[in-house]
Amino acid sequence: MRKVFGISFSLSSFERGLWFDHDAKQYNPKGVGVKVDIVVGKMIRPIPKFWKRGFWKGDDEFNPWKGGDYWFIMRLPFMIGPFISIALWQLGFYLGFKTFVVEPKHSGLDRYGKWLKNTEAANGDDSSVFLQLSATTRTTRWK
């Protein structure tokens, strides 16, 4: 089992996760939140073929997180970096090194199995947590 370590600061209508409304999957119209982390761990990032037309349309064929095609896999055995997430009512963004969990259900070819190494895949009830460099803007997800 691999883990990510770090420190976290949040000031928000709080719930654990990327956004103040992440876990309950309910929109809070008065919600605001700021989350800042400094994280340490192994980084794995599949780099998609972003120049392909279907990538920008959101086709799963080009989404490596859903078994789609990828250009290459960036792996760094040790990474330390920031993560910041800000949510202001219906809008939000995050930037930095966010975490992702690998469980046995993710090892199939319809998920991460195309690019995970055997040493990174989860076994039995075990799970692993890795970092990935990511950035996005979002509007309200849970309506």
Helices and strands as residue ranges (DSSP letters): E 5-12, E 32-47, H 53-56, G 60-62, G 64-66, E 72-88, E 91-102, G 104-107, E 128-139
